[in-house]
Amino acid sequence: DASSPPPAPPDASPPPPPPATGSPIDFLNGIVGRHVVVRLTSYRGLLSCLDGYMNIALEQTEEHVGGTLTNRYGDAFVRGNN
C-alpha cells in the first residue's frame, strides 16, 4: 500500500524509554539491556566508607552537571572491582 510507511530497518534502535517518574532504580531497571553512559565524576558527597574492592558509600550525595547542582540522592553506593 502506497500510504503505509516503509518498514523500519532491521538494525533500528528501539524507541527510548518514557521519562522516569519513579525512583532512579525504577529508571535503571527500565533501561537494562541498553547502552548507557555512566559518569561518576559528576557526583559529590561525604565518603562514609570504602573497602579493598573499591566499593564506596557516599552520604549527602549530589549530582552536578556542568558545575550546577541537578539532583540530591542522599546515600549512594558505587561498586568497585568485582
C-alpha positions in Angstrom: 0.0 0.0 0.0 1.5 3.4 -1.0 0.1 5.2 2.1 1.9 2.9 4.6 5.2 4.0 6.0 8.2 1.9 5.0 9.2 -0.8 7.5 12.0 0.1 9.9 15.4 -1.3 9.0 16.2 -4.5 11.0 19.0 -2.7 12.9 16.9 0.2 14.0 17.1 1.1 17.7 14.0 0.6 19.8 12.3 3.9 21.0 13.7 5.4 24.1 12.0 4.6 27.4 9.4 7.0 28.7 10.6 9.7 31.1 11.3 8.4 34.6 8.5 9.2 37.1 9.7 6.9 39.9 13.0 6.4 41.7 16.4 6.2 40.0 16.3 2.4 40.4 13.0 2.3 38.6 14.5 4.2 35.7 17.6 2.0 35.6 15.5 -1.2 35.7 13.7 0.2 32.7 16.8 0.5 30.6 18.5 -2.8 31.5 20.0 -4.2 28.2 20.5 -0.8 26.6 23.8 1.0 26.0 24.4 3.7 28.6 27.0 6.3 29.6 27.9 6.4 33.3 29.7 9.5 34.5 30.9 9.1 38.0 32.9 12.3 38.1 29.8 14.4 38.5 28.8 13.0 41.9 29.8 14.6 45.1 29.2 13.5 48.7 30.6 12.6 52.0 32.7 9.4 51.8 31.3 7.3 54.5 33.3 4.1 53.8 35.2 2.0 51.3 36.7 -1.4 51.1 39.5 -3.3 49.4 37.4 -3.8 46.2 37.0 0.0 45.9 33.3 -0.2 46.7 32.4 3.2 48.1 29.5 4.5 50.0 28.6 8.2 49.9 26.2 10.2 52.1 24.6 13.5 51.2 25.2 12.6 47.5 24.6 15.3 44.9 24.8 15.2 41.1 26.4 18.1 39.4 26.3 18.7 35.6 28.5 21.5 34.2 29.2 22.7 37.7 25.4 23.1 38.5 23.7 21.0 41.2 21.0 19.0 39.4 19.8 16.3 41.9 20.2 15.2 45.5 20.2 11.5 46.2 21.1 11.1 49.9 23.0 7.8 50.2 24.7 6.2 47.2 26.8 3.1 46.7 29.4 2.8 43.9 30.6 -0.7 43.2 34.3 -1.1 42.6 36.3 -4.0 41.2 34.3 -7.3 41.1 
